[in-house]
């Protein structure tokens, strides 16, 4: 079992269609995702009728208010329960981010144990306190840090730390959809680790493709969240910044391979490369014919492959000693008190 968790963020990309959501869950499971994530909200409780769309939402979903958009994307409680049951049949994890009090209460009632704090709520003290106060088995809190300063991140961390018996994860994030490469700033993952050294670090990745997620794994990310769609050309605000099933499969395979490649921090000779020492390293050999009792010098010895004789690391131990016998050109030098590599 891999240590890095990959979550397919379906979010609102189901477009309010339960059957589409199920197909997305099935494809995410087939691609290798560990879990799928949704967004739970009552549109009227989340935004006012005056709330505008973000620029990327206008570009991807056309005109109209944010409230009008969300009304088309919301799932009812019964619909989400249907998806929870389907996830159990698929054997894939499922959780949802609540965006209002009613959704909070609903997800608590059904026993959700994974609580994702979205970037937009990082300064919402009542929200943070509500998440911290939840009591459930195997509780997990995931904090996304898009649009936030170091001071705001520290503030949220301190509030959420009040949660007991909790597994914490903090995610680097940029909330532009999609995020341009120059704005990813992935090295900030190191700063998050410094701010919360006992928390897992990860990435909520809104960039195009999978490169950023793989780089994050190299920086120690243990949690990767990526928006997921079946078709980037579907109507809706997030589809264009999402990855397809084929890309998700590539991401899962890449993360798994990267995790294997990372290995441990121990620097050692692996069994696979040990056999190459003989052919790749060099030994001290005769540069020309050397007669017995002749003194070894830079004029009569040199270093050549293979590496099963006296290692050049002993070069200055060999210089100045007497030859114990005659040596032919390229013959490996033997020297009293200095062992050959094959001895």
Secondary structure as GFF3:
##gff-version 3
##sequence-region A 1 343
A	DSSP	beta_strand	5	11	.	.	.	ID=ss1
A	DSSP	alpha_helix	18	31	.	.	.	ID=ss2
A	DSSP	beta_strand	35	40	.	.	.	ID=ss3
A	DSSP	alpha_helix	43	46	.	.	.	ID=ss4
A	DSSP	alpha_helix	55	61	.	.	.	ID=ss5
A	DSSP	alpha_helix	66	73	.	.	.	ID=ss6
A	DSSP	alpha_helix	77	90	.	.	.	ID=ss7
A	DSSP	beta_strand	93	98	.	.	.	ID=ss8
A	DSSP	alpha_helix	101	109	.	.	.	ID=ss9
A	DSSP	beta_strand	114	117	.	.	.	ID=ss10
A	DSSP	three_ten_helix	119	121	.	.	.	ID=ss11
A	DSSP	alpha_helix	125	133	.	.	.	ID=ss12
A	DSSP	beta_strand	139	144	.	.	.	ID=ss13
A	DSSP	alpha_helix	150	160	.	.	.	ID=ss14
A	DSSP	beta_strand	166	173	.	.	.	ID=ss15
A	DSSP	three_ten_helix	181	183	.	.	.	ID=ss16
A	DSSP	alpha_helix	188	195	.	.	.	ID=ss17
A	DSSP	beta_strand	200	205	.	.	.	ID=ss18
A	DSSP	alpha_helix	211	218	.	.	.	ID=ss19
A	DSSP	beta_strand	223	227	.	.	.	ID=ss20
A	DSSP	three_ten_helix	239	241	.	.	.	ID=ss21
A	DSSP	alpha_helix	245	262	.	.	.	ID=ss22
A	DSSP	alpha_helix	271	274	.	.	.	ID=ss23
A	DSSP	alpha_helix	277	280	.	.	.	ID=ss24
A	DSSP	beta_strand	283	286	.	.	.	ID=ss25
A	DSSP	beta_strand	301	304	.	.	.	ID=ss26
A	DSSP	three_ten_helix	312	314	.	.	.	ID=ss27
A	DSSP	alpha_helix	315	318	.	.	.	ID=ss28
###
